[in-house]
Amino acid sequence: MKAREIAEKKFQHHSSLLEQIAAETLAGGFNDLLPEILVITTFPPRQCGIATYSQDLIKALKEHYVDSFTINICAIESKDEQHNYSDPDVKYVLNTSDPESYTKLYKAINENQNIKAVLIQHEFGLVAETVEYFNAFIDAVQKPLSVVFHTVLPNPDEVFKANVQHILNRADSLIVMTHNAADILVRDYVVERTKIAVIPHGTHLVSHGHKAELKRKHGLEGKKILSTFGLLSSGKSIETTLDALPEVIEKNPDVMFLIIGKTHPTVVINEGEVYREFLNKKIQELNIEDNVTFINKYVALDELLEYLQLTDIYLFTSNDPNQAVSGTFSYALSCGCPIISTPIPHAQEVLAGDTGIIFDFGNSRQLSAGINTLLLNPELRERMMLNGLHKIVHTAWENSAVSHAKLLQKTAGGNAIKLQYRNPDINLAHIKNMTTDFGMLQFSKLNIPDLESGYTIDDNARAMISMCMHYKKYRDASVLKYIETYLNYIAFCQSEDGRLKNYVDVNKNFTTQNDNENLEDSSGRAMWALGYLISLGPILPESFIQKAEAVFQKSLSLTKNMYSTRAMAFVVKGLYYYNRHVKDKDTLIYIKLFADRLVQMYRHESDEEWKWFEGYLTYANSVLPEALLLCYAITNEQVYADVAKEAMDFLISQTFEENSIKVISNRSWLIKGHDKERFGEQPIDVAYTILALKKFHDIFKEETYLNKMEVAFNWFLGNNHLQHVIYNPCTGGCFDGLEQYSVNLNQGAESTVSYLMARLTITKYFGNANAIYFRRKIKAAKIAAIG
């Protein structure tokens, strides 16, 4: 058989394999056996803090990863606490009152070859009846074991220390929730610090700025709200707050104290409602009935978060000095509550540095003074709220999921667990909130639009591109009015001579910034946005296309005088898309003009070590090689492709590490011959890199570009040096930057629309089960076809 015929047969075989794979994928006809993680924990409907914690953690892990693992649950029970479980992931039950239950469980674990790691949520009270059987059980489990200590007690006696030491010695990895707890393990027990991971109690990301609205909803309008929540027991020391209230009411008669939560089920079994009755009697004796409200139920999460968001001050009055961590405390802080707390280790760690107020156990006089100080000083409350949010944001469940997944992957060893991030659902809420009837606002404070920041053509151009991309993919008619708003803003910024201004204040006046800055780059971005909109002529309203074409043509002749590399690159992108819908000779003339300028700049600046257009790398670097590649796509002139590829590969070498991206810092640009600044990364540069990599993959078909796209997008989802999410799935906004030790919590226009552009670009390639399966099987099919 001739070589040509052999090649054709292989090609036909390859094509049929791909067709079969596509059909299986679309039909959902695949179910690869994923590695299993078994979590041993209390679990709902049991009502306790660890059950809620585990439910939230498991939900976060499932939502953050795809095609990586399955999670099954072993629910911990006792003779006094038994339940029916509706969650299908509850595969086992461990009755800690029954020694035989331990035996059945370890045998089931050992016989299941697919279990790659076991995670135990440990609390001493859960296994108090049968400590010796628990110790024997963990010895018998022949799987990698990670243990989460919810309580770590200092200064143990010999018997207690021996029991804890048994767990420490058997576990392959340990998790605690505070650095103080880690210090105790190292100081008072025999354990290497490297074996301990500090993963704080998870918290929920929420949308801020709705306090007044929520107070109206819950009938608390005009009230200053104090609150505490959790399953009620005497350890909460609620009476400390009640004794403090008369002095508070004297200065703040409009105060209302919410006691949120039902009595702890175990307390009800052993004591009934004695503690709640005690509190009610004290309320009557102090004559404060009008200022205290019991919310006597197990509050669902959404309702709980609303109560916390409407709270002016959260009170944590636990009388247990050894309480290592409090989920209630963490949830309140993440909802923007200034906190007054007793000095438990968690509070001392988090509230240091003008983040809250600490008072002595049971000291009502100190507590009342702290409450009055905050209630009478709204500026101080605001400052503490912001400081608290910056300290607690790293504890978001999304971040907790990343930390747990990476630790369990390491604990399981080898390649037992391979992590694949799941793409978040697309959420346009924040973009819509940031858009007025005039345009998209520039900045936000947290997720609250900042009207005083005004508008820019930069942001409205990017917003128009992102919403056009969304409409192209989903045909969601609700976004058309936003596209029109951004288009109208760009037209508003065009002068009679075709020049485009950038800055407009909240009163729709052009600002003096337009006179003091070079506007070439912002004009280039507008041309890109206009060209992209015009390319969608077949699907967008004709009136949009006509208006965009008029603005585009009016400014086009001015662009020939541009020499800013990025401005030229943006214009090239606009011309490339414009050319898809409108064919004319001028487009080719302009494209060649800019392409030749970029090549000339490249040849002037590049050498063997530095293959770039300038003597420095600054912002939006990837648009330069991308634009040159687009010139090649239109002209087919090989020199454009060669220079574009050399430059893009050089940029990749400067911004990608082994399995992560680190774009050029906005603190200090990378100057040729100098060292690179390590920190200060912005979402826009990651997003632009993804857009460029997509084009390079389209042209060169190299798998490496697709792999780099995935690595870059995962930066938004926690694959960065802090292992923190940059995208906020709660609001649909994107945090404004990643610094050395923290994330900038403001969610401005630039970062949010940049994320959306990146998210829409990568949708079909990875981050969902179909895409991952399809890529895996295509790779296998290619190997089969070749061989």
Secondary structure, 3 states (H helix, E strand, C coil): CCHHHHHHHHHHHHHHHHHHHHHHHHCCCCCCCCCEEEEEECCCCCCCHHHHHHHHHHHHHHHHECCCCEEEEEEEEECCECCCCCCCCEEEEEECCCHHHHHHHHHHHHHCCCEEEEEEEECHHHHHHHHHHHHHHHHHCCCCEEEEECCCCCCCCHHHHHHHHHHHHHCCEEEECCHHHHHHHHHHCCCCHHHEEECCCCECCCCCCCHHHHHHHCCCCCCEEEEEECCECHHHCHHHHHHHHHHHHHHCCCEEEEEECCECHHHHHHHCCHHHHHHHHHHHHHCCHHHEEEECCCCCHHHHHHHHHHCCEEEECCCCCCCCCCHHHHHHHHCCCCEEECCCHHHHHHCCCCCEEECCCCCHHHHHHHHHHHHCCHHHHHHHHHHHHHHHHHHEHHHHHHHHHHHHHHHHCCCCCCCCECCCCCCCHHHHHCECCCCEECCEECCEECHHHCEEHHHHHHHHHHHHHHHHHHCCHHHHHHHHHHHHHHHHCECCCCCECCEECCCCCECCHHHHCCCHHHHHHHHHHHHHHHHCCCCCCHHHHHHHHHHHHHHHHHHHHCCCHHHHHHHHHHHHHHHHHCCCHHHHHHHHHHHHHHHHHHHHHCCCCCCCCCCEECCCCCHHHHHHHHHHHHHCCHHHHHHHHHHHHHHHHHHECCCCECCCCCCCCEECCCCCCCCCECHHHHHHHHHHHHHHHHHHCCHHHHHHHHHHHHCCCCCCCCCCCCEECCCCEECCEECCCCEECCCCHHHHHHHHHHHHHHCCCCCCHHHHHHHHHHHHHHHHHHC
